[in-house]
Amino acid sequence: MRTRSVFISLPLCFLMLFLLAEGITAVQSSDIDRMVTQLNPEIKQMMIEGKAPSATIALVSDDRIVWVGSFGYANIWAKTPAVPRTVYLIGSTFKAMSMFALLQQMELRKFKLDDRVNDYLAEFKIKGEDPSRPVTFRHLLTHTSGLPADFGRHPVWGDTVPPPLKDYLQGVLKLKHPPLTQVIYSNLAYTLIAYLIERFSGVPFKKYIQDHIFDPLEMKDTAFGPRPDMEERLAIPYLFDQKTGSHKPAVRLKANVWPAGIVYGTVTNQANWLIANLNQGVFKEHRLISEGTFKEVMTRQYDQFAGPISEGWLNETTGYGLTWWITHRNEDVYFAHSGSVPGYTAFLAGNLNKKTGFAILTNGNRMHKHLFKLAIIALDLLEAYQKN
């Protein structure tokens, strides 16, 4: 059956009721109306070009979510419209949350950024390391460790499951290149980070993240495994078949590197995470990391690797801070990160100077460049209306 992307936006009256129910404040309703009028055609174009069945979008200003939009079908076959509480896989946008968790342990003096990681591993070691060129925690957090990408897929309804973290890491933790010779985007590095958080805290990784990241940020609809009420709202992942011109459901996956981004959530939860980063690690007076640590997070770490990241974000100044992509644009500092698993693409971006943020979740495949373009348009529009 031939299918097509359908552009369905929530009526503004319904959207405003949702904003009030969720405690979300609009900048000014008239300003929002005008901004959305300008933004809607750009969203429609993004969905057409990126072959997105659906998208949910949130805009943030300072410490508030100022607008949420939902478009298209979360389930094409059932013609289920996406809504703000639709659940998507958030992918590697989660990596920065793991980074915060690890740095919380650093602030408890469990390690230093430039310490050798192998010195903190007992049951196994990073193999292939030259002791004169050790892998450090800073390397893990900037994809310069030399560890490979890795994934290790398992169909959710298949016969295999990911092994325990320790068992998995024992078998694959081997350098592909010496550290700091090139950038290799490494899911394996962030799986090791999860293991290190467990070792330092004495708490299972999932529980630590729940207690120290999700709960303080009121991310009530974000989880490693969707609760039944979240599953009811789950967007179907889709791939677009160029030959038939139609969308086909993707195989839903687990992965050996699940701590690197096999996490589900909603766009308003993603917006809460943005708020914490736009406010130097603080959400509703709850500080996650210190100001000094946050400054380090948002500083480009290695100038020699500067340049556009992923599928073109954003310019020649872009480089890794600690996990976040850091960019200078128009004298402002931006942070960003994408997430991608077959059938889902997510993106977060924020302007630290203007304290504005953009979050998007989709059930489209490999849509990065389209989301990058929309993010800049949306942030520029939001900042223009802030001035009025």
C-alpha positions in Angstrom: 0.0 0.0 0.0 1.4 3.4 -0.9 1.6 5.8 2.0 2.6 9.4 2.3 3.6 11.8 5.1 0.6 13.8 6.3 1.0 17.2 8.0 -1.3 17.3 11.0 -0.8 20.0 13.6 -2.7 20.2 16.9 -5.3 23.0 17.0 -3.9 26.0 18.8 -6.7 25.9 21.4 -5.9 22.2 22.3 -2.2 23.0 22.4 -2.7 25.9 24.8 -4.8 23.6 27.1 -1.9 21.1 27.0 0.6 23.8 27.8 -1.4 24.9 30.8 -1.9 21.3 32.0 1.8 20.6 31.8 2.8 23.9 33.5 4.2 25.3 30.3 4.2 29.0 29.8 3.9 30.7 26.4 6.0 33.8 25.8 2.9 35.8 24.7 0.1 34.1 22.9 0.1 36.7 20.1 3.8 36.3 19.7 3.5 32.5 19.6 0.8 32.7 17.0 2.9 34.8 14.7 6.0 32.6 15.3 4.1 29.4 14.7 2.6 30.8 11.5 6.2 31.4 10.2 7.5 28.1 11.6 4.8 25.7 10.3 5.8 25.9 6.6 9.4 25.1 7.6 8.2 22.1 9.6 6.1 20.9 6.7 9.1 21.2 4.4 11.3 19.3 6.8 8.9 16.4 7.0 8.5 16.2 3.2 12.2 16.4 2.5 13.1 14.1 5.4 10.3 11.6 4.8 9.1 12.0 8.4 5.8 10.3 9.3 5.6 12.4 12.5 7.4 14.8 14.6 7.0 16.4 18.0 8.8 19.7 18.7 9.4 21.8 21.8 10.9 25.3 22.1 12.5 26.5 25.3 13.3 30.0 26.6 15.3 30.4 29.8 13.6 28.0 32.2 10.3 27.5 30.4 8.9 25.4 27.6 7.2 28.1 25.5 5.7 26.0 22.7 5.0 22.4 21.8 3.9 21.2 18.4 2.9 17.7 17.1 2.7 16.8 13.4 1.9 13.7 11.3 1.2 10.1 12.2 2.8 8.2 15.0 1.3 5.1 13.4 0.6 5.4 9.6 -1.5 2.2 9.4 -3.8 3.2 12.2 -3.6 6.9 11.3 -2.8 7.8 14.9 -1.8 11.4 15.1 1.3 12.3 17.0 0.6 14.3 20.3 3.0 16.0 22.7 3.1 12.9 24.9 3.9 10.5 22.0 6.9 8.4 23.0 9.9 8.0 20.7 13.3 6.5 21.0 15.6 9.4 21.9 18.9 7.7 20.8 22.2 9.3 21.5 20.7 12.5 22.9 20.9 10.4 26.0 24.7 10.3 26.0 25.0 13.8 27.5 22.8 12.6 30.5 25.3 9.8 31.1 28.0 12.4 30.9 26.4 14.4 33.7 26.0 11.3 35.8 29.7 10.4 35.4 30.7 14.0 36.2 28.6 13.9 39.4 31.0 11.1 40.5 34.0 13.2 39.5 32.7 15.9 41.8 32.7 13.3 44.6 36.4 13.0 43.9 36.1 9.4 42.5 38.4 10.3 39.6 39.8 13.2 37.5 39.1 13.9 33.8 42.7 13.2 32.8 43.2 10.0 34.9 43.9 6.8 33.1 40.7 4.8 32.8 42.4 1.4 33.1 43.5 2.3 36.6 39.9 2.2 37.7 39.1 -1.2 36.0 39.7 -4.4 37.9 37.6 -7.2 36.3 38.8 -6.3 32.8 41.0 -3.7 31.0 41.0 -1.7 27.8 43.1 -3.9 25.6 45.7 -2.7 23.1 46.6 0.4 25.2 50.2 1.8 25.1 50.8 2.8 28.7 52.7 5.9 27.5 49.5 7.0 25.7 46.7 6.0 28.1 43.0 6.3 27.5 41.6 9.0 29.9 38.1 9.9 31.0 38.3 13.0 28.8 39.0 10.8 25.8 35.9 8.7 26.5 33.7 11.9 26.7 35.0 13.3 23.4 35.1 10.2 21.2 38.9 10.4 21.0 39.6 7.2 23.0 40.2 5.1 20.0 37.5 2.6 21.0 35.3 1.5 18.0 31.7 2.5 17.4 30.0 -0.9 17.9 26.3 -1.6 18.4 25.3 -5.3 18.6 21.7 -5.3 17.6 19.0 -7.6 18.9 15.4 -7.5 17.7 13.1 -6.6 20.6 11.0 -9.7 19.8 13.9 -11.9 18.8 15.5 -14.8 20.6 18.6 -13.0 21.8 19.1 -10.2 24.4 22.1 -7.9 25.3 24.5 -9.5 27.7 25.3 -8.0 31.1 27.5 -5.0 30.9 30.5 -6.7 32.5 30.3 -9.7 30.2 29.9 -7.6 27.1 32.8 -5.2 27.9 35.1 -8.1 28.7 34.8 -9.4 25.2 35.0 -6.2 23.1 36.9 -3.5 25.0 39.9 -3.1 22.6 41.3 0.0 21.0 41.0 0.4 17.3 43.4 3.4 17.2 45.6 5.1 19.8 43.7 7.8 21.7 43.7 11.4 20.4 44.6 10.4 16.9 41.2 10.8 15.4 37.5 11.1 16.3 35.7 7.8 16.2 32.1 8.1 17.4 32.0 5.3 20.0 28.9 3.8 21.5 31.2 1.4 23.2 32.9 4.2 25.1 29.5 5.3 26.6 28.7 1.7 27.5 32.0 1.7 29.5 30.9 5.0 31.1 27.7 3.3 32.3 29.9 0.5 33.9 32.1 3.1 35.5 29.1 4.9 37.0 28.1 1.6 38.6 31.5 1.0 40.0 31.9 4.5 41.4 28.4 4.8 42.8 27.7 1.2 43.9 24.3 1.6 42.3 23.0 -0.1 39.1 23.3 2.3 36.1 19.5 2.4 35.3 18.7 3.2 39.0 21.4 5.8 39.2 20.1 7.6 36.1 16.5 7.4 37.4 17.4 8.8 40.8 20.0 11.4 39.7 18.9 12.5 36.2 15.3 11.6 35.3 13.7 12.2 38.7 15.3 15.6 39.4 14.4 16.8 35.9 10.8 15.6 36.2 11.4 13.4 33.2 8.4 11.2 34.1 8.0 9.7 30.6 11.6 8.8 29.9 12.8 5.2 30.5 15.2 2.5 29.3 12.2 0.2 28.8 8.8 1.9 28.2 6.2 1.3 30.9 2.8 -0.1 29.7 1.3 3.4 29.6 4.3 4.7 27.6 4.1 1.7 25.2 0.5 2.7 24.5 1.8 6.0 23.2 4.8 4.7 21.3 5.5 5.9 17.8 6.2 3.2 15.3 9.7 3.5 13.7 9.7 3.8 9.9 12.1 3.4 7.0 11.2 5.0 3.6 11.4 2.7 0.6 12.6 4.8 -2.4 11.5 2.1 -4.8 7.9 2.0 -3.7 7.7 5.6 -2.4 6.2 4.4 0.9 7.1 4.0 4.5 7.7 0.5 6.0 7.9 -0.3 9.7 11.5 -0.8 10.9 12.5 -3.7 13.2 12.4 -2.4 16.8 15.9 -3.0 18.3 17.7 -3.5 21.6 21.6 -3.3 21.5 24.6 -4.5 23.4 25.5 -0.8 23.8 22.1 0.1 25.2 23.5 2.7 27.7 24.6 4.7 24.6 21.1 5.5 23.6 18.4 2.8 23.8 16.2 5.1 25.8 12.6 6.2 25.2 11.0 9.6 26.0 8.8 12.5 25.1 9.6 15.9 23.6 8.6 17.7 26.8 10.9 15.6 28.8 13.7 16.4 26.4 12.8 20.0 26.8 13.3 19.7 30.6 16.8 18.3 29.9 17.4 21.3 27.6 16.4 23.7 30.4 18.9 22.2 32.8 21.7 22.8 30.2 20.5 26.3 29.3 20.7 27.2 33.0 24.2 25.9 33.7 23.2 22.5 35.1 20.2 23.8 37.1 16.5 22.7 36.8 14.0 24.3 39.2 16.7 25.2 41.7 18.1 21.6 41.6 21.7 21.7 40.6 23.0 18.6 38.8 26.6 19.6 38.4 28.7 22.6 39.6 29.2 25.8 37.6 32.8 25.0 37.1 32.1 21.5 35.8 29.4 22.8 33.5 31.8 25.4 32.0 34.2 22.5 31.2 31.3 20.6 29.6 30.5 23.5 27.3 34.1 24.1 26.2 35.4 22.6 23.0 38.1 20.2 24.1 40.4 19.6 21.1 40.8 22.3 18.6 42.6 20.0 16.1 39.3 18.2 15.5 37.1 21.2 14.9 34.7 21.1 11.9 31.1 20.2 11.1 29.9 17.1 12.9 27.5 14.3 11.8 25.8 15.3 8.6 26.8 18.9 8.6 26.2 20.5 12.1 27.0 23.5 12.2 30.2 25.2 11.0 34.0 25.0 11.1 34.0 26.0 14.8 32.1 22.9 15.8 33.8 20.3 18.0 33.2 18.1 21.0 32.9 19.6 24.4 32.3 16.9 27.0 29.8 14.9 24.9 27.9 17.9 23.6 28.7 19.4 20.2 29.9 22.9 20.8 29.7 25.6 18.1 30.3 29.4 17.9 27.8 31.2 15.7 27.1 35.0 15.6 29.1 35.5 18.8 26.9 33.0 20.6 27.8 29.5 21.9 25.5 26.6 20.8 25.4 23.1 22.1 23.7 20.2 20.3 23.5 16.4 19.8 21.5 14.1 17.6 20.2 10.6 18.2 19.5 8.0 15.6 18.4 4.3 15.6 16.7 2.7 12.6 13.3 4.4 12.3 13.9 7.2 14.7 15.8 10.5 14.6 16.1 13.0 17.4 17.9 16.3 17.9 18.5 18.8 20.6 20.1 22.3 20.2 20.5 25.3 22.5 21.9 28.8 22.4 23.7 29.3 25.7 23.9 33.1 25.4 20.2 33.6 24.4 19.1 30.7 26.6 16.9 29.3 23.9 16.5 25.6 23.0 15.0 23.4 20.4 14.0 19.7 20.8 12.6 17.4 18.2 11.7 13.7 18.1 10.6 11.9 14.9 9.9 8.4 13.7 11.7 9.0 10.5 15.1 7.5 9.5 18.5 9.3 9.2 16.9 12.8 9.1 19.8 14.6 10.6 20.5 17.4 8.1 16.8 18.2 7.9 16.5 18.5 11.6 19.7 20.6 11.8 18.3 23.1 9.3 14.9 23.4 11.1 16.6 23.9 14.5 18.5 27.0 13.3 15.3 28.4 11.7 13.3 27.8 14.9 15.9 29.2 17.2 16.4 32.3 15.1 12.6 32.9 15.0 12.3 32.4 18.8 15.1 34.8 19.5 13.6 37.4 17.1 10.3 37.2 19.1 12.2 37.4 22.4 13.4 40.9 21.3 9.9 42.2 20.7 
